[in-house]
């Protein structure tokens, strides 16, 4: 009997859930199942997309069914058909001809009765008797055999259209890529994919009042335009009600930081720190990818970015209103999102922070997040092999990554709350994770089935 994939091995002590230690046998069961090392029952809820052929063995036969499967392009669909009516009965055979009358007996004693005619043919004539009574008539011939029954009608699904004329033969297409290898019954195998190298640059920016010749400032709290380098405006003085930020494209030293704005992917954050009177506080604003570049125009504003805010967190201090004044710190924490499809994928991540030493701090961890591809269906399995390049974390400051996946929740914002950490101090090692696409309400994410960092 095939084995079953487990989530609970020993209740309360050995489970594949949050806050429990991940053991090798948690993951090896998935590897054994998907590499056919051992037989496992695999149940899939949702769609199954395959490339190549699918073979069914041991199917029973049947007749008289009206629900059939048909191929519409590359898609298998159901069709209901009607059974054909029986053919009409064949016509009856013609009757055999009547036998001829026997000849009269000879005169005298009655002649003997003529013998009956053979089946279908006339009886032979009796010999003439002597003057006496007439001989008896020959018996009628036997009836002809009935005609054979007509053949049964053929079942037809609706009335068929007339056949079109045959087209000319097309030229042969090029050979397709190899499909998924078929294994024994119950196996699900993946083709070994090529290794993708992903380079991540300009993912972190930090500026404080001691890092340059001038300071970063807040110059407006009502959504005003930006009129100088190194300036920031908010659309509300209440830190909890801010929904937009405007930040100049150049820092106070006049250096463009455009590439950092371009890397503000969904889930990235901008941190602002200010002292209002004697109250210091640092607020973290989570953004989306829908930022807008604003070029300078007749109003005299400088080039800057309009950045939407979808989530807010207090980082430190006591929350106070924003005021038109100097910022003590300005920080951009970028997130790299890697879209993942169904099947097996392999990635090597290379990250580098090219800022100079006066603009860096040593405690930022780069989030690298796996997110479902738009083609993934609920229940699809993704196996991801990941590794870090040997050049990672080779500078003055510690530069490590947190390998994560988006998970699902019925509430909260996906850019902030629904994240699961796979490896939170990752640099030059390698590992793998098995994820299943899942859905809660309208939110699509991953459920982690197991992971392991083996180097």
C-alpha positions in Angstrom: 0.0 0.0 0.0 1.3 3.5 -0.9 2.3 5.9 1.8 0.6 9.2 2.7 2.3 12.6 3.0 2.2 13.7 6.6 2.0 17.1 8.2 1.8 15.7 11.8 4.3 13.0 12.8 3.9 13.1 16.5 1.2 15.4 17.8 2.4 18.5 19.8 6.1 17.5 19.4 6.8 16.8 15.7 4.6 18.7 13.3 5.2 20.7 10.1 3.7 23.9 11.4 5.0 27.3 12.5 7.3 27.4 15.6 8.2 23.7 15.2 11.7 22.6 14.2 11.9 21.5 10.5 13.3 17.9 10.4 14.9 16.2 7.4 12.1 13.6 7.3 9.5 16.4 6.9 11.1 17.3 3.5 12.4 13.9 2.4 8.9 12.5 2.2 8.1 15.1 -0.5 11.4 14.3 -2.3 10.8 10.6 -2.1 7.3 11.0 -3.4 8.2 13.3 -6.4 11.3 11.4 -7.4 9.5 7.9 -7.2 12.0 6.7 -4.6 9.0 5.4 -2.6 5.3 5.0 -3.5 3.0 7.7 -2.2 -0.6 8.5 -2.8 -0.8 12.1 -4.2 -4.1 13.9 -4.2 -4.5 17.1 -6.2 -7.3 19.7 -5.7 -7.5 22.0 -8.6 -6.1 21.8 -12.1 -3.2 19.7 -13.4 -1.2 21.1 -16.4 1.1 18.7 -18.1 3.4 19.0 -21.1 3.5 15.7 -23.1 1.4 12.6 -23.0 -0.8 11.2 -20.2 -1.4 7.4 -20.1 -4.3 5.7 -18.4 -3.9 2.0 -17.7 -6.3 -0.7 -16.5 -9.5 1.1 -17.6 -12.8 -0.9 -17.7 -14.8 -1.1 -21.0 -18.4 0.0 -21.3 -21.2 0.5 -24.0 -24.3 2.6 -24.3 -22.9 5.7 -22.7 -24.0 9.2 -23.6 -21.3 11.2 -21.7 -18.1 11.2 -23.7 -14.7 13.1 -23.6 -13.7 15.0 -26.7 -10.5 17.0 -27.6 -11.1 20.7 -28.4 -7.7 22.0 -29.5 -5.4 21.2 -26.4 -8.4 21.1 -24.0 -10.3 17.9 -23.0 -14.1 18.7 -22.7 -17.3 16.7 -21.9 -20.0 16.2 -24.6 -23.4 14.6 -24.3 -24.5 12.5 -27.4 -27.7 10.6 -28.4 -27.8 6.9 -29.1 -28.7 6.0 -32.7 -32.2 4.5 -33.5 -32.5 0.8 -34.6 -32.7 0.1 -38.4 -36.0 -0.8 -40.1 -36.9 -4.4 -40.6 -36.1 -6.0 -43.9 -39.0 -6.7 -46.4 -40.6 -10.2 -46.5 -39.5 -12.7 -49.1 -41.9 -13.5 -52.1 -44.3 -16.5 -51.8 -43.3 -19.7 -53.7 -45.3 -20.5 -56.9 -48.3 -22.8 -56.9 -47.8 -26.5 -58.0 -49.4 -27.7 -61.3 -52.5 -29.9 -61.2 -52.2 -33.6 -61.4 -53.3 -35.3 -64.7 -56.6 -37.1 -64.8 -56.7 -40.8 -63.8 -57.3 -43.5 -66.4 -60.9 -44.5 -67.2 -62.1 -47.3 -65.1 -60.9 -47.6 -61.5 -60.1 -44.5 -59.8 -56.6 -43.5 -60.4 -54.2 -43.1 -57.5 -53.9 -39.7 -56.1 -51.1 -37.7 -57.6 -48.1 -37.2 -55.3 -47.8 -33.8 -53.6 -45.6 -31.3 -55.4 -42.2 -30.7 -53.8 -41.7 -27.6 -51.7 -42.2 -24.6 -53.9 -42.4 -26.6 -57.2 -45.5 -28.0 -58.8 -46.6 -31.6 -58.1 -45.9 -34.0 -61.0 -49.0 -34.9 -63.1 -50.8 -38.1 -62.1 -50.9 -40.8 -64.8 -54.2 -41.0 -66.6 -56.5 -43.6 -65.1 -59.0 -45.7 -66.9 -62.4 -44.1 -67.2 -63.1 -43.4 -63.6 -62.8 -40.6 -61.1 -60.4 -37.8 -61.6 -57.2 -37.9 -59.7 -56.7 -35.6 -56.7 -55.0 -32.2 -57.3 -51.3 -31.9 -56.4 -50.5 -30.2 -53.1 -49.5 -26.5 -53.0 -45.8 -25.7 -53.0 -44.2 -24.6 -49.7 -44.1 -20.8 -49.0 -40.9 -18.9 -49.8 -38.4 -18.2 -47.0 -38.6 -14.8 -45.2 -36.2 -12.1 -46.2 -33.3 -11.4 -43.9 -33.6 -8.7 -41.2 -32.2 -5.2 -42.0 -28.9 -4.1 -40.4 -29.1 -2.0 -37.2 -28.8 1.7 -37.6 -25.5 3.5 -36.6 -25.4 5.8 -33.6 -25.0 9.5 -34.7 -24.4 12.4 -32.4 -26.7 15.0 -34.0 -26.9 15.6 -37.7 -23.5 15.6 -39.3 -22.4 18.4 -41.5 -21.2 17.6 -45.0 -17.5 16.7 -45.1 -15.3 19.5 -46.3 -12.8 18.8 -49.0 -9.4 17.6 -47.8 -6.7 20.3 -47.4 -3.2 19.9 -48.7 -0.7 18.4 -46.3 1.1 21.0 -44.2 4.9 21.0 -43.8 6.2 19.2 -40.8 6.6 21.4 -37.6 9.8 21.6 -35.7 10.4 19.1 -32.9 8.7 20.1 -29.6 10.6 20.2 -26.3 10.6 17.0 -24.3 7.6 16.5 -22.1 7.4 15.4 -18.5 8.8 11.8 -18.1 6.2 9.2 -17.4 6.9 7.0 -14.4 5.1 4.2 -12.7 1.5 4.6 -11.6 1.1 7.4 -9.1 4.4 9.1 -10.0 4.8 12.8 -10.7 8.2 13.7 -12.2 9.7 17.1 -13.1 12.3 17.8 -15.8 15.6 19.1 -14.5 15.5 22.9 -15.1 18.4 25.2 -16.0 19.9 27.4 -13.3 18.8 31.1 -13.4 21.2 33.7 -12.1 19.5 36.7 -10.6 21.5 39.9 -9.8 20.0 42.3 -7.2 21.5 45.8 -6.9 20.7 49.1 -5.2 18.3 47.4 -2.7 19.1 49.6 0.3 19.6 53.4 0.9 20.3 55.3 4.1 20.9 59.0 4.7 21.2 60.8 8.0 21.9 64.3 9.0 25.7 63.6 9.5 26.2 61.9 6.1 26.3 64.9 3.8 26.6 68.6 3.6 23.0 69.3 4.3 20.0 67.5 5.8 16.9 65.7 4.4 13.9 67.9 5.3 10.1 67.6 5.4 8.9 70.8 3.5 5.1 70.1 3.5 2.5 68.0 5.2 -0.4 68.5 2.8 0.8 66.8 -0.4 2.8 69.8 -1.7 5.2 69.5 -4.7 8.9 69.2 -4.0 11.0 72.3 -4.9 14.6 71.3 -3.9 17.0 68.3 -3.6 16.8 66.2 -0.5 13.2 67.2 0.3 10.1 65.1 1.3 6.4 66.0 1.7 3.6 64.0 3.1 -0.1 64.3 2.4 -1.1 64.4 6.1 0.5 65.6 9.3 -1.0 62.7 11.2 1.6 59.8 10.7 -1.2 57.2 10.8 -3.2 58.9 7.9 -0.4 59.3 5.4 -1.3 57.6 2.1 1.3 59.4 -0.2 4.9 60.5 -0.1 6.7 62.8 -2.4 10.5 62.5 -2.4 13.0 64.4 -4.6 15.0 62.3 -7.1 18.3 63.7 -5.8 19.7 63.5 -2.3 20.8 66.7 -0.4 24.3 66.4 -2.0 22.7 66.5 -5.5 23.3 62.8 -6.3 20.5 61.0 -8.2 19.1 58.0 -6.3 16.7 57.0 -9.2 17.7 53.3 -9.2 16.7 52.9 -5.6 13.2 54.3 -6.4 13.0 51.9 -9.4 13.6 49.0 -7.0 10.7 49.9 -4.7 8.8 46.7 -5.5 5.6 45.7 -3.7 6.4 45.3 0.0 9.3 47.7 0.0 9.5 50.4 2.6 10.5 54.0 3.3 11.5 54.9 6.9 11.4 58.5 8.1 12.8 59.6 11.4 12.2 63.1 13.0 12.3 64.8 16.4 9.1 66.8 17.0 10.1 69.1 19.9 11.7 66.6 22.3 9.9 63.5 20.9 11.9 61.4 18.5 10.2 58.8 16.4 10.8 56.6 13.3 7.9 55.5 11.1 7.9 52.8 8.4 5.7 53.2 5.3 5.1 50.1 3.1 4.6 50.9 -0.6 3.5 49.3 -3.8 5.0 49.2 -7.3 2.7 52.0 -8.5 5.1 54.9 -8.0 5.0 57.8 -10.4 8.0 59.9 -11.6 7.1 63.6 -11.7 9.3 65.7 -14.0 10.0 69.4 -13.3 7.4 71.8 -14.8 6.1 75.4 -14.9 5.4 75.3 -11.1 9.2 75.1 -10.5 9.2 71.8 -8.7 12.2 69.5 -9.1 12.0 65.9 -10.4 10.6 63.6 -7.7 8.7 60.5 -7.1 5.1 60.2 -5.9 4.9 57.0 -3.8 1.7 55.4 -2.6 1.5 54.1 1.0 -0.5 51.0 1.8 0.7 50.1 5.3 2.3 51.9 8.2 4.3 50.7 11.3 6.0 52.5 14.1 9.7 51.5 14.3 10.8 53.3 17.4 10.0 56.3 19.7 6.7 57.9 20.5 4.5 58.6 17.5 4.0 62.3 16.9 2.8 64.4 14.0 5.1 65.3 11.1 6.3 68.9 11.1 8.0 71.0 8.5 11.6 70.5 9.8 14.7 68.4 9.4 14.6 64.6 9.1 17.1 62.8 11.4 17.1 59.7 9.1 15.8 58.8 5.7 16.0 55.1 4.7 14.8 53.0 1.7 14.4 49.2 2.3 13.8 47.4 -1.0 12.3 44.0 -1.4 13.1 41.6 -4.3 10.0 39.5 -5.4 10.7 36.3 -7.5 7.7 35.0 -9.4 7.6 31.2 -9.2 5.7 28.8 -11.5 4.5 25.3 -11.0 7.2 22.5 -11.1 10.9 22.6 -10.3 12.9 25.9 -10.6 16.5 26.7 -9.7 18.0 30.2 -8.8 21.3 31.6 -7.8 20.9 35.1 -6.2 23.7 37.7 -6.3 23.2 40.9 -4.3 25.5 43.9 -3.9 25.1 47.2 -2.1 27.2 49.8 -3.9 26.7 52.7 -1.5 29.8 54.3 0.1 30.6 53.7 3.8 29.0 56.9 5.0 25.6 55.9 3.6 25.4 52.3 4.9 24.4 50.6 8.1 25.3 47.1 9.0 21.9 45.6 10.0 19.7 45.5 6.9 18.6 42.1 5.7 17.5 41.9 2.1 14.1 40.1 1.7 13.9 37.8 -1.3 10.3 36.7 -1.6 8.8 33.8 -3.7 5.4 34.8 -5.0 3.0 32.6 -7.1 3.0 33.1 -10.9 -0.3 34.3 -12.3 -0.7 31.0 -14.1 -0.5 28.9 -10.8 -3.7 27.1 -9.7 -4.7 26.3 -6.2 -3.0 23.0 -5.2 -0.1 23.4 -7.7 3.3 22.3 -6.3 6.5 24.3 -6.8 9.9 22.9 -5.8 12.5 25.7 -5.6 16.3 25.2 -5.3 18.1 28.4 -4.3 21.7 29.3 -3.7 23.8 32.4 -2.9 26.8 33.5 -5.0 30.2 33.3 -3.3 30.6 37.0 -3.7 27.7 37.8 -1.4 28.5 39.3 2.0 32.2 40.0 1.1 32.2 43.7 1.9 32.8 45.8 5.0 29.3 45.4 6.2 27.2 42.3 6.7 25.0 41.8 3.7 22.7 38.8 4.2 19.2 37.9 2.8 16.0 36.5 4.3 14.5 33.9 1.9 10.7 34.2 2.3 7.5 33.2 0.6 4.2 35.0 0.5 1.6 33.1 2.5 -2.2 33.6 2.7 -4.5 35.2 5.3 -8.2 36.2 5.3 -7.2 39.7 6.6 -4.3 42.1 6.6 -2.2 43.4 3.8 -0.2 41.0 1.6 2.7 43.5 1.4 3.3 43.3 5.1 1.6 40.6 7.2 1.5 37.5 5.1 5.2 36.5 4.8 6.9 33.3 6.0 10.6 33.2 6.5 12.4 30.2 5.0 16.1 31.1 5.7 16.6 34.4 7.6 20.4 34.6 7.6 21.2 33.5 4.1 24.3 34.5 2.1 26.5 32.0 0.2 24.7 28.7 1.1 22.1 26.8 -0.7 18.8 24.9 0.0 15.4 24.1 -1.3 11.8 24.6 -0.4 8.6 22.9 -1.5 5.6 25.2 -1.8 1.9 24.6 -2.7 -0.3 27.4 -4.2 -3.2 28.2 -1.8 -6.0 30.7 -1.5 -7.8 32.4 1.4 -10.7 34.7 0.4 -9.3 36.5 -2.6 -5.7 36.3 -1.5 -3.3 33.9 -3.4 -0.1 32.8 -1.8 2.0 29.7 -0.8 1.8 27.1 1.9 5.2 25.8 2.8 5.4 21.9 2.7 9.0 21.8 3.9 12.4 23.3 3.4 16.1 22.6 4.1 19.4 24.5 3.9 22.0 21.8 3.2 25.1 23.9 2.8 
